[in-house]
Amino acid sequence: MNQYKAPWHYLLLLILAGESVFILPFVLARVFRPTVLDAFALDNVQLGLCFSVYGLVALLSYIFGGPLADKYPPRKLIATALWLTALGGLVYATFPSFTVLRILYGYWGFTTIFIFWAPMIKATRVWGGSTSQGKAFGFLDGGRGLVGALFGAMGVLVFALFITSEISAATVSESKAAFKYVILISSGLVAFVGLLVWVFMKMDPKIESEIILEKITASQIKDVLKLPSVWLLMIIILCAYVGYKITDVLSLYAKDVMLYDQIQSAKVGTSLLFIRPIIGVMIGILADRSQTTFWLLVSFVISFFGALLFATGIITDSETALFFVSILVVATGIYAARSLYFAVMERGQIPLILTGTAVGLISVVGYTPDIFAGPAMGYLLDNSPGAQGHQHVFYMLAIFSFIGGLASWYYFHLYGKQSVESEN
């Protein structure tokens, strides 16, 4: 592993870019889910199908985009991805038909994954060097959470500013007019972040040449596939990512079960995002001081018990304090796992120069929830309206957290003890 230490502003730009690129396809829908459903005249299954189209395109993008990250400098790929994603926002702001919306989500699947995903992970590994992988990925995910929270808070502020009547009495057309400003301002900011990356996220030319391959060979791909860590990370990331996708419904839970209005439910989604940076930073520092593999296991255990709090149906509109405590428990487990699953690549003996290829292969399986999680949640919610549908969604989280915990335990068994022995 390299000893090169990139400057702090390099990581800050990665954090800024790492969440900005997902604002349009995901963060706005997470924070404003009830508004998005009304403005685009969608039900939960249809919105889930948009995410499925994104996931299908992303699946191919992971395969071919991974090796691309091992051939070209991260800065150029990341900036290009941001600009192309922002262009899609101009289409999104026209409130297109369901058909066009699915095409748009497919386009975003290409711009945010094929060009962007593996370069971001590889650049973060480079920043972390040989001693700070937990910190690098913890700060990346925590920082991305903060950026997402700030975008969410800005969106809520803009939405409230442009709504022309009382929130509870706002018509669909009034909501659309206000939400259009949210989309356009977000698109402009995403494009601006692309400019910052292009100008300022420059790496030492010597280091850049050391992490780029002229050609990716079939034998190198086979070598990556022989690593047990690669196969285990496929399962771990799949289970953790199901959890992350399920956080999308917490603002809807606030509306359906806690009986909050649109602004109050959006604030729940935004407050959730503010938990993420705290967890990311804390778990990253903690993991570097002990073992990333152990804390990954702990995160799934927390997520499992948090899921059961919601699944048992004990949280009702009269249990406000319990609702927020349960959100904190679930978010802690989900965001901790999300912060650490790429941080354990170093312990899993995955070569730095082949990071892009490894990330591409791992992500093909790991991010399949982009295809099935949306429709599955939509089906569970629409088939059992109200509290019962939400309970079913959280039982789904409990099952995946349990499986992810088993895979994390085995990863710890293979690489955790080995790392301790090598350090002694």
C-alpha positions in Angstrom: 0.0 0.0 0.0 1.3 3.5 -0.8 2.6 5.8 1.8 1.6 8.9 -0.2 -0.7 11.2 1.8 -2.9 13.5 -0.4 -3.9 16.9 1.1 -7.1 17.3 3.1 -8.8 19.4 0.5 -8.6 16.3 -1.8 -10.7 14.3 0.6 -13.1 17.3 1.0 -13.7 17.4 -2.7 -14.3 13.7 -2.8 -16.9 14.1 0.0 -18.6 16.9 -1.8 -18.6 15.1 -5.2 -19.5 11.8 -3.6 -22.9 12.9 -2.4 -23.6 15.7 -4.9 -23.8 13.2 -7.8 -26.6 11.3 -6.0 -28.7 14.3 -5.0 -30.9 14.3 -8.1 -31.7 10.6 -8.4 -31.8 9.7 -4.7 -31.6 12.4 -2.0 -34.5 14.5 -3.3 -36.7 11.5 -3.5 -35.6 10.4 0.0 -36.3 13.8 1.6 -39.4 14.7 -0.5 -40.8 11.2 -1.1 -44.5 12.2 -0.5 -44.0 15.3 -2.7 -42.3 13.3 -5.5 -45.1 10.8 -5.5 -47.7 13.6 -5.9 -45.8 15.8 -8.3 -45.0 13.0 -10.7 -48.3 11.2 -10.2 -46.6 8.0 -9.1 -47.3 5.2 -6.6 -44.6 3.5 -4.5 -44.2 0.6 -7.0 -43.7 3.0 -9.9 -41.1 5.0 -8.1 -39.5 1.7 -7.2 -39.4 0.7 -10.9 -37.6 3.9 -11.7 -34.9 2.9 -9.2 -34.9 -0.6 -10.8 -34.1 0.9 -14.2 -31.3 2.8 -12.6 -30.1 -0.4 -11.0 -30.1 -2.4 -14.2 -28.0 0.2 -16.0 -25.8 0.4 -12.9 -25.2 -3.3 -13.0 -23.6 -3.1 -16.4 -21.9 0.1 -15.5 -20.1 -1.5 -12.5 -18.7 -4.3 -14.7 -17.2 -2.0 -17.4 -16.7 1.1 -15.2 -14.5 -0.6 -12.7 -11.6 -1.2 -15.1 -12.1 2.3 -16.5 -11.1 3.6 -13.1 -7.8 1.7 -13.3 -7.0 3.4 -16.6 -7.8 7.1 -16.2 -7.2 9.7 -13.5 -10.0 9.9 -10.9 -10.3 13.7 -11.2 -11.4 13.8 -14.9 -13.9 10.9 -14.5 -15.5 12.4 -11.4 -15.9 15.9 -12.9 -17.4 14.6 -16.1 -19.9 12.4 -14.2 -21.1 15.5 -12.1 -21.6 17.6 -15.2 -23.6 14.9 -17.1 -25.7 14.1 -14.0 -26.6 17.8 -13.6 -27.8 17.9 -17.2 -30.3 15.2 -16.3 -31.7 17.6 -13.7 -33.0 19.9 -16.4 -35.1 17.0 -17.7 -36.3 16.1 -14.2 -37.5 19.7 -13.6 -40.0 19.3 -16.5 -41.9 16.6 -14.5 -41.7 14.2 -17.4 -44.0 11.2 -17.9 -43.4 7.9 -16.2 -41.8 6.5 -19.4 -39.3 9.4 -19.7 -38.6 9.3 -16.0 -37.5 5.7 -16.3 -35.2 6.6 -19.2 -33.8 9.5 -17.1 -33.1 7.1 -14.2 -31.3 4.8 -16.7 -29.2 7.7 -17.8 -28.4 8.6 -14.2 -27.4 4.9 -13.7 -24.7 5.5 -16.4 -23.5 8.9 -15.3 -23.3 8.1 -11.5 -21.9 4.6 -11.8 -20.0 3.9 -15.0 -18.0 7.1 -14.9 -18.1 7.9 -11.2 -18.3 5.1 -8.6 -15.1 3.1 -8.9 -12.9 6.3 -9.3 -14.3 7.7 -6.1 -13.6 4.5 -4.1 -10.1 4.2 -5.6 -9.3 7.9 -4.9 -10.4 7.4 -1.3 -8.1 4.4 -0.9 -5.2 6.4 -2.2 -6.0 9.2 0.3 -6.2 6.7 3.2 -2.8 5.2 2.5 -1.7 2.2 4.6 -2.8 3.4 8.0 -6.0 5.4 7.7 -8.5 3.3 5.7 -11.2 3.5 8.4 -10.8 7.2 8.7 -10.8 7.7 4.9 -14.0 5.8 4.3 -15.6 6.9 7.5 -15.0 10.6 6.7 -16.1 10.0 3.1 -19.4 8.4 4.1 -19.9 10.7 7.1 -19.1 13.8 5.0 -21.3 12.6 2.2 -24.1 12.3 4.8 -23.5 15.9 5.9 -23.5 17.1 2.3 -26.8 15.2 1.7 -28.2 16.7 4.9 -27.3 20.2 3.8 -28.8 19.7 0.4 -31.9 18.3 2.0 -32.2 21.2 4.4 -31.6 23.6 1.6 -34.3 21.8 -0.4 -36.8 22.0 2.4 -36.0 25.7 2.8 -36.4 26.4 -0.9 -39.6 24.4 -1.1 -41.1 26.2 1.9 -40.0 29.5 0.4 -41.7 29.0 -2.9 -44.9 27.3 -1.7 -47.7 29.9 -2.1 -50.2 28.7 0.5 -50.3 26.8 3.8 -48.4 23.6 3.5 -51.3 21.4 4.6 -53.6 23.1 2.0 -51.1 23.2 -0.9 -52.4 21.8 -4.2 -50.3 19.4 -6.4 -49.6 22.2 -8.9 -48.3 24.5 -6.1 -46.1 21.7 -4.8 -44.8 21.1 -8.3 -43.9 24.7 -8.8 -42.0 24.9 -5.5 -40.3 21.5 -6.1 -39.1 22.7 -9.6 -37.0 25.4 -7.9 -35.5 22.7 -5.6 -34.5 20.6 -8.6 -33.0 23.5 -10.6 -31.0 24.9 -7.8 -29.7 21.4 -6.9 -28.7 20.8 -10.6 -26.7 24.1 -10.6 -24.8 23.2 -7.5 -24.0 19.7 -8.8 -22.5 21.3 -11.9 -20.5 23.7 -9.8 -19.0 20.9 -7.7 -17.8 19.3 -11.0 -16.0 22.5 -11.8 -14.3 22.5 -8.3 -13.2 18.9 -8.8 -11.7 19.5 -12.2 -9.7 22.6 -11.1 -8.6 21.6 -7.6 -8.6 17.8 -7.1 -5.1 17.3 -8.6 -2.8 14.5 -7.6 1.0 14.2 -7.6 1.8 13.1 -11.3 4.1 10.4 -10.0 1.5 8.9 -7.7 -1.1 9.2 -10.5 1.1 7.2 -12.9 1.6 4.5 -10.2 -2.2 3.8 -9.7 -3.1 3.7 -13.4 -2.7 0.6 -15.7 -2.2 0.8 -19.4 -4.2 -2.3 -19.9 -6.4 -4.6 -17.7 -5.7 -8.3 -18.5 -8.0 -11.3 -18.0 -5.5 -12.9 -15.7 -5.7 -9.8 -13.4 -9.5 -10.1 -13.2 -9.1 -13.8 -12.4 -6.7 -13.0 -9.6 -9.2 -10.6 -8.1 -12.0 -13.1 -8.3 -9.8 -15.7 -6.4 -9.8 -13.5 -3.3 -12.3 -14.7 -0.6 -12.6 -11.0 0.5 -14.1 -10.1 -2.9 -16.9 -12.7 -2.6 -17.6 -11.9 1.1 -17.8 -8.2 0.3 -20.4 -8.9 -2.4 -22.7 -10.3 0.3 -21.8 -7.7 3.0 -22.4 -4.7 0.7 -25.7 -6.2 -0.7 -27.1 -6.6 2.9 -25.8 -3.2 4.0 -27.2 -1.5 0.9 -30.6 -3.0 1.5 -30.5 -1.2 4.8 -29.5 2.0 3.2 -32.3 1.8 0.7 -34.8 1.2 3.5 -33.9 4.6 5.1 -35.8 6.0 2.1 -39.1 5.1 3.6 -38.6 6.8 7.0 -40.0 10.1 5.9 -43.0 8.2 4.5 -43.3 6.3 7.9 -43.5 9.7 9.5 -46.4 10.7 7.3 -48.3 7.3 7.2 -47.8 6.1 10.8 -46.8 9.2 12.8 -49.3 11.4 10.8 -46.8 14.2 10.0 -47.5 16.7 7.2 -45.2 17.1 4.1 -42.8 19.5 5.7 -42.6 17.6 9.0 -42.0 14.3 7.2 -39.3 15.9 5.0 -37.6 17.2 8.2 -37.5 13.6 9.5 -35.7 12.6 6.3 -33.3 15.5 6.6 -32.6 14.9 10.4 -31.7 11.3 9.5 -29.1 12.6 7.1 -27.5 14.7 9.9 -26.9 11.5 11.9 -24.8 10.0 9.1 -21.8 12.3 9.3 -21.5 11.8 13.1 -21.6 8.0 12.8 -19.2 8.0 9.8 -16.6 10.1 11.5 -16.9 8.3 14.9 -16.8 4.7 13.4 -13.9 5.6 11.1 -11.7 6.9 13.9 -12.7 4.0 16.1 -12.0 1.4 13.4 -8.5 2.7 12.7 -7.6 2.4 16.4 -8.8 -1.2 16.6 -10.2 -3.4 13.8 -12.4 -2.3 10.9 -13.5 -5.9 10.4 -14.8 -6.2 14.1 -16.7 -2.9 13.9 -18.3 -3.9 10.6 -19.8 -7.0 12.4 -21.0 -4.8 15.3 -22.8 -2.5 12.8 -24.9 -5.3 11.5 -25.9 -6.4 15.0 -27.1 -2.9 15.8 -29.0 -2.7 12.5 -30.7 -6.0 13.2 -32.0 -4.9 16.6 -33.0 -1.5 15.3 -35.1 -3.1 12.6 -36.9 -5.2 15.1 -38.0 -2.1 17.0 -39.9 -0.9 13.9 -41.0 -4.4 12.8 -42.7 -5.3 16.0 -45.2 -2.4 15.6 -44.6 -0.8 19.0 -44.0 2.6 17.4 -47.2 4.5 16.9 -48.2 8.2 16.5 -48.3 8.5 20.3 -44.7 7.2 20.7 -42.8 10.2 19.3 -39.7 9.7 21.6 -39.5 6.0 20.8 -39.8 6.8 17.1 -36.7 9.1 17.2 -34.7 6.7 19.4 -35.5 3.8 17.0 -34.4 6.0 14.0 -31.1 6.7 15.8 -30.5 2.9 16.5 -31.3 1.9 12.9 -29.3 4.8 11.4 -26.3 4.0 13.6 -26.1 0.4 12.4 -26.8 1.1 8.7 -24.4 4.1 8.4 -21.6 2.4 10.3 -21.8 -0.6 8.0 -21.9 1.7 5.0 -18.8 3.6 6.3 -16.7 0.5 6.7 -17.5 -2.0 4.0 -14.9 -0.6 1.6 -12.5 0.3 4.4 -11.9 -3.5 4.9 -10.5 -3.9 1.4 -7.0 -3.3 2.7 -7.4 -6.0 5.3 -8.8 -8.3 2.7 -5.5 -8.1 0.7 -7.1 -6.4 -2.4 -4.3 -4.7 -4.4 -4.5 -0.9 -4.7 -3.7 -0.8 -8.4 -6.7 -3.2 -9.1 -9.1 -1.3 -6.8 -11.3 -0.2 -9.7 -11.6 -3.7 -11.1 -12.3 -5.2 -7.7 -14.9 -2.5 -6.9 -16.6 -3.1 -10.2 -16.9 -6.9 -9.6 -18.0 -6.5 -6.0 -20.6 -3.9 -6.9 -22.2 -6.0 -9.6 -23.6 -8.1 -6.7 -23.4 -5.7 -3.8 -25.6 -3.0 -5.4 -28.3 -5.2 -6.8 -30.7 -3.7 -4.2 -30.9 -0.8 -6.7 -32.8 -3.3 -8.9 -35.0 -5.2 -6.4 -35.2 -3.1 -3.1 -37.4 -0.3 -4.5 -40.1 -2.5 -6.0 -40.0 -4.9 -3.0 -40.6 -2.0 -0.6 -43.2 -0.5 -2.9 -45.0 -3.9 -3.0 -44.9 -4.3 0.8 -46.1 -0.8 1.4 -48.9 -0.7 -1.2 -50.1 -4.3 -0.4 -50.5 -3.5 3.3 -51.3 0.2 3.5 -50.4 2.0 6.7 -48.4 0.7 9.7 -48.5 -3.0 8.7 -46.7 -2.4 5.4 -44.0 -0.5 7.1 -43.6 -3.4 9.6 -43.1 -5.8 6.7 -40.4 -3.5 5.3 -38.5 -3.5 8.6 -38.7 -7.3 8.8 -37.0 -7.3 5.5 -34.2 -5.1 7.0 -33.9 -7.5 10.0 -33.4 -10.5 7.6 -30.7 -8.8 5.5 -29.0 -7.5 8.6 -28.8 -11.0 10.0 -27.3 -12.4 6.7 -24.8 -9.4 6.6 -23.8 -10.1 10.2 -22.9 -13.7 9.3 -20.8 -12.7 6.3 -19.1 -10.0 8.4 -18.3 -12.5 11.1 -16.7 -14.8 8.6 -14.7 -11.9 7.1 -13.5 -11.0 10.7 -12.6 -14.7 11.2 -10.5 -14.8 8.0 -8.8 -11.4 8.2 -9.3 -9.8 11.6 -7.1 -12.2 13.6 -4.6 -12.3 10.8 -4.3 -8.5 10.9 -3.8 -8.5 14.7 -1.0 -11.1 14.4 0.8 -9.1 11.8 0.6 -6.0 13.9 2.1 -7.7 17.0 
